[in-house]
């Protein structure tokens, strides 16, 4: 649980959420920091914005918690405070818990409001799909002269909208692009009720030659008191057609022959995982504290990075790409890269 909580805190630190939100302090750990916390202190940035509410304040029992030889590992976050100051800190934590209760109420009502407006957005998204697919005629000339080209659908609408996003684009490979050409629409849904979070649905054309699924879903379950702290990821199992799986690549491996065998070397072909946007539908599991004890720091960092990237991609699709897909398609909303910025704003030009 400790690793899961700390990993989710690290995910928030890298999230794309830019709207104003109340800040809350990171969870205070009294006593020796668990392996996950020590790991994140080395490789992770300090969590920003809101964090899960702190546990009820408890004064550590040094006789019970500290074994012989452990004193040097004990950490008291209030060791620099006198008794009166500690009491004030504990009183402020009581106030913090009252705030956290109101924040949970706010998040529940916000989810209901978002769900209500998603239903109002749906007809507009339907009309947008009819326009870029060429199914709806455009009667307004918009003061544009005809260029002699025939009217029809806009090709690769969603591929370009996703590729132009500064967070999503770098994860789209050339093989992914061939699949995304068949992406017909993306929608989001706010989850309400006991489980909070959001769901993304990716609708593909019927003639998609890469897999048999017509719809792929990705669900992000969030902590009940916070709308940017994920606690679980689930995705649709993709039924890839033979030779079409873009999440793996084939590699030839030489089979070692028995000693003295001088026959022609034998090779086997293995399928190994490779970079792909479609790996978000098969996300890694958050390791437990027991699992973490048997993992190296490099392995923990790899899992943390994968989960962080997964959530940032999903959050960007929900909050940025879907609502303003036409502007991501044209690229006008995309931020300038450092190279483009240098080209556009040369020294001395403002």
N, C-alpha and C positions, 0 to 999 in steps of 0.2 A: 504493500500500500504506500509506503514512504516513497519508493521509486516512482510509482505511478503518479503520485501527487506532485513530486518535484519535476518529473518530466513534463506534466501538463503545465506547470508554472513556466518552464523553459519554452514551451510552445507559445504561450501568450507573449513572451518577450519578443518572439520573432513574427507575431501575427501581423496581418495587414490592416487590422482594425484601426481606423483613424478618427472615429467619432469620439466626442468628449465622454469620459466616464470617470466616476469617482475612484480615487486611488485608495488602495488599502495596503498596509504593510505586508511584507512577506511573512510566512509562517515562522515563528520563533521556535527554535529547537533548543530545549534546555537539556544539557547533558551531552554526551558524545554524539557528534553528527553521524548519521547512518552513511553507508557506503555511497548511496546515490547522491546525497547532499555534498559529500566530499568530492565526488566526481564532477558534479555540476559547478562547484566552486572553481574548478580548474578549467573546464572547457566551455561553460555556459555564461552568458551575460546575466547580470542581475535582473530578475523579473521586473517588468514595467507595468504600470496600470494596476488593475484590480487583481487580487489574489484571493483564494478561498479564505473564509473567515478563520481566525486563529482559534486554537483549542482553548477550553476554559483555563484560566491561569492557575498554575499549581506551583507551589514552592518546592523545589527539588529536595528529596530526602537523601542527603549525602551518604548516610549510613547504608541505605538500601541500594542506591544507584551506582555508587562508586566502589569498585572492588579494589583490592590491594594493587598498587602499581598503575591505577587508572587516573589518578588525580591530575596528571599532566595533560590528559585528554579531555578533561571536563571543561565545558564552556558555559559561562553564565553571562547572558547578554546584558544583564543589568549590574554587572560587577562594579562598574564605575559610579553607581548611584548609591546614595545613602538610603536609610530605611524610609524616611519621609518621601523621598522621591520615588522609591519603588512602589509605595502605596498609591501615589498619584498615577503611576503608569498602570497599575492594576485596575484602578478606578476608571481610567480612560479605556481600558480594554472592555470593561462592562458597557460603557457607552458605545464602543465599537460593535459589540454584539447586538445592541438595539438597532444600530444602523444596518447591520447585516440582515436582520429580520425584515426591515422595510425594503431593502434591496431585493430580497427574494420575492416579495409581493410585487415590486416594480417589474421584475423580469417576467413573472407570470402574466401580468397584465400586458406587458409589451409584446409577448408572444401572441396573445389573442389579437392585439391590434395589427401586428404584422400579418397574421393569417387573414384577417379581414381585408386588408389592402392587397394582399396577393391575389385574392379572388377578383378584385377590381382591376388589377394589372393584366389579368389573363386575357381579356378580349383585345387589349392593345398588343400583347405579345402574339396573339393569333393573327392580327392584322399585319404585324411586322413579318411574320413567317409567310403570309400570303404574298407580300410584296417582294421579298428577296427570292422566293421560289418562282416568281413569275405568274402565279395563279390569279393575282388581282391586277386589273388594268390600271395604269396611271394616266389620268386624263389631264392633269395639270402639266403644262409645258415648262413651268418654272423659268421662263424667259431664256430658255436654252435653244439654240439652233439645232435642227436635225443634222446628224453627221452621216446619215445613210446606213448606219448599222441597224440590224433587226432588233426588235425588242425581245426580251426573254429573261430567264432567271439570272440572278447574280451568282456566278460560280464560287464555290469554296467560301461561303459567307462565314460560317463558324470557324473554319480552319484559320482564316485570316484574323478574325476577331480574337481568337485565343492566342495565336502566334504573335500578335502585336502587343500583348500584355507583357510588361517587363518581368513579372514573376512567373507566368505560365510558359511563355514562349521558349525560354532556355531549356525546358524539359521536353519539348516536342522534337522528336527525332524525324529524320527523313522518312523512315518507315511508318511512324505515327501519322505523318501528313497524308499518306495514302489512305489510311483508315478514316481520318477526320474529314476527308472529302465527302464521305457518305453521312456525315452528321447533319441531321435535319433540324434539330431544335434542342435547346437546353432549358429546363425549367427548374425552379427551386420551390420548396415547400417548407413552411415553418411547422415544426412539431409542437403540439400542445398536449397538455395532460400530464401524466406522471413523468414521462420521459420528455426532456426538453432538447432542442437542437434543430437541425435542418436536414433536408434531403434534397439531393440533386438528381434529376433524371435526364439522361442523354438519349434522345430519340434518333434512330438510324434508319436510313432508307431501306426499302424492301430488297433492293438489288445489291445490298452490301455483300461483297464476296469474301469478307474477312472472318466474320463469325455469324452464328445463327440468331443471336439475341437481337430483338428489335428495340429493346430498351435496356439501358444499363443504369443502375441506381447506386448512389453513394450516400451513406447516412453518417452524419456526425452527431453523436450524442454529447450534450454539454452538461457541465455541472449546474445544478438547479439554481445556484446563487449568482451565476456569472454567465454572460452570453458569449464569451470568447475563450472559455477554458474547456477544451474537449476532454471527455473521459473515455470515449470508445469510438472506433471507426469500423464500419462494415461496408462491404461492396458486393456487387453482383459477380457471381462466377461467370467468366466469359467463355462461351463455347466456341473456341477458335476452330476454324476449318483447317484441314491438313496443310501444313506448311505456311500458315498465315499468322501465327502467333508472333507479335512484334515485341513481346516481353522476354523472349529468349532468342539466342542465336546458336547456330551449330558450330562446334569446334572439333577438329580432328585431333585425336590423341593416339600417339604411337603405343602399341602394346609390346611390352618387353618380351622378347622371345626367350625360350629356355637356353641355358648355357650350351654352346656348341652348335645351336641351330643356325645355319647360314642361309635359310630360305628368305624370300622377299619379306621385308618388314610389314607387319600387319598394323592397321589403324582402325580405330573405332570412332564413330561420330557421336558426340555428346551434346545435349542441349543445356546451355548454361544461361542463367538470368543476365539480362542486359538492361541498359537505361531505356526507359519508355514512360510516357505520360500515363499509359494504361496500367502501370503498376499501382496506381492509387486505388484500383478496385480490389487489390489484394494487399492491404496494408500490413505492416509488421505489428505484432502484438506488443503491448507495453509489458516489459518483463517485471516479474515480481521481485521482491527483495531477495528471496532465495535464489532466483535465477541470476540476479545481478552479482551475487557473491561468487558465481562461477564464470563471470564474463570479464574480459579485459576492459580497460578504459577505452580502447579503440573500438571494441564491439559496442559498448554502451553509447559512445559518441555517434557511431553509425546509425544505431536505432533512433537516437534522439533527433538526428538530422533528418532521417526519413520521415518520422512523425511530424516534425515541424514543417517540412516542405509540403507534406500531404495536406495538413490543415490550412496552410497559407494559400495553397492552390484552390482548395474547396471554398474558402472564405472569399477569395478574390473573384471566383466565378459567381458566387451568390450575390455579393454586395457591389461588384464593380462591372463585370462583363455582362451578365444577364440584363441589368437595368439599362445599360448604355451600349448595347452591342454594336449599333451602327457606328458609333464614334470610335470604338475599338477596331471595327472593320476598316475604317478609313485611316486609322492611325493618328487622327488629330488629337486624341485624348492621351495618347501614350507619352510618357515623360521622355525628354531627350537623354540619349546616352552621353557619357562624358565626351566621347569623340565628336558626336553631333553638336554638342553644346560648344565645344571649342571651335568647330567650323563655322557655326552661326554667329557666335559672339567673339570675334577675334579681338585681340588686345587693342584697347583704345576705341572700340566701337560699342556704343550703348544705345 
